[in-house]
Amino acid sequence: MSGLAQRSRKEAIWILFIWVGFAMWVLGYSALYAYPKDPSTMRLTFGLPTWVVWGILLPWILATMITIWFCLFVVEDHENGACDDE
């Protein structure tokens, strides 16, 4: 496998790792806090149920910010054209 293909694969694996980690947080947090035993005790944060803010909104924002940072500062841009193998 060429160096470019290895680099691209490594970058894709990091992005996947980031998003799978945040998906696990969303699913785990939501499973624990989304269904209170007494719905009348549900608290609001920014006009949304607290579990939505901490379990969905915040992880999505963080995952997006980390992905944008990763794409701007870590991923390398390469010219299209002949592969290193040729």
C-alpha positions as MATLAB code, in Angstrom:
seq = 'MSGLAQRSRKEAIWILFIWVGFAMWVLGYSALYAYPKDPSTMRLTFGLPTWVVWGILLPWILATMITIWFCLFVVEDHENGACDDE';
ca = [
       0.000    0.000    0.000;
       1.366    3.410   -0.904;
       2.182    6.045    1.683;
      -0.693    8.197    0.490;
      -3.172    5.335    0.828;
      -1.885    4.524    4.315;
      -2.164    8.171    5.373;
      -5.708    8.408    4.002;
      -6.700    5.202    5.757;
      -5.247    6.428    9.066;
      -7.136    9.732    8.756;
     -10.400    7.927    7.987;
      -9.934    5.616   10.969;
      -9.415    8.624   13.293;
     -12.591   10.320   12.035;
     -14.516    7.069   12.469;
     -13.070    6.607   15.970;
     -14.115   10.144   16.964;
     -17.666    9.724   15.702;
     -18.125    6.215   17.132;
     -16.931    7.498   20.525;
     -19.443   10.336   20.480;
     -22.194    8.003   19.221;
     -21.546    5.726   22.194;
     -21.837    8.743   24.512;
     -25.135    9.823   22.903;
     -26.647    6.346   23.078;
     -25.419    5.622   26.603;
     -26.378    8.980   28.103;
     -29.754    9.000   26.380;
     -30.514    5.456   27.501;
     -29.791    6.387   31.110;
     -31.454    9.813   31.339;
     -34.056   10.145   28.567;
     -36.873    8.373   30.365;
     -37.260    9.667   33.927;
     -39.400    7.646   36.305;
     -41.488   10.728   37.013;
     -41.903   12.948   33.907;
     -42.943   15.898   36.062;
     -39.363   16.083   37.421;
     -37.813   16.690   33.992;
     -35.570   19.778   34.092;
     -34.991   22.212   31.230;
     -31.702   23.713   30.047;
     -31.863   26.421   27.358;
     -35.522   25.510   26.885;
     -34.707   21.870   26.091;
     -34.822   18.835   28.349;
     -31.489   18.633   30.160;
     -30.777   15.145   28.846;
     -31.090   16.454   25.257;
     -28.545   19.218   25.908;
     -25.941   16.972   27.576;
     -26.779   13.755   25.733;
     -27.290   14.959   22.160;
     -26.617   18.645   21.542;
     -23.236   18.984   23.278;
     -21.701   15.770   21.862;
     -22.812   16.658   18.320;
     -21.334   20.144   18.608;
     -18.067   18.792   20.042;
     -17.812   16.032   17.423;
     -18.387   18.547   14.640;
     -15.818   20.992   16.048;
     -13.195   18.249   16.486;
     -13.847   16.943   12.972;
     -13.521   20.430   11.464;
     -10.278   21.008   13.386;
      -8.969   17.603   12.286;
      -9.819   18.266    8.637;
      -8.275   21.748    8.643;
      -5.062   21.063   10.557;
      -4.306   17.332   10.428;
      -5.520   16.008    7.079;
      -3.007   16.651    4.318;
      -4.055   17.844    0.887;
      -2.549   15.972   -2.069;
      -2.632   16.622   -5.779;
      -4.837   14.384   -7.868;
      -2.919   12.449  -10.441;
      -0.655    9.483  -10.683;
      -0.373    7.289   -7.625;
       2.958    6.708   -5.941;
       2.730    3.078   -7.094;
       2.978    3.908  -10.789;
];
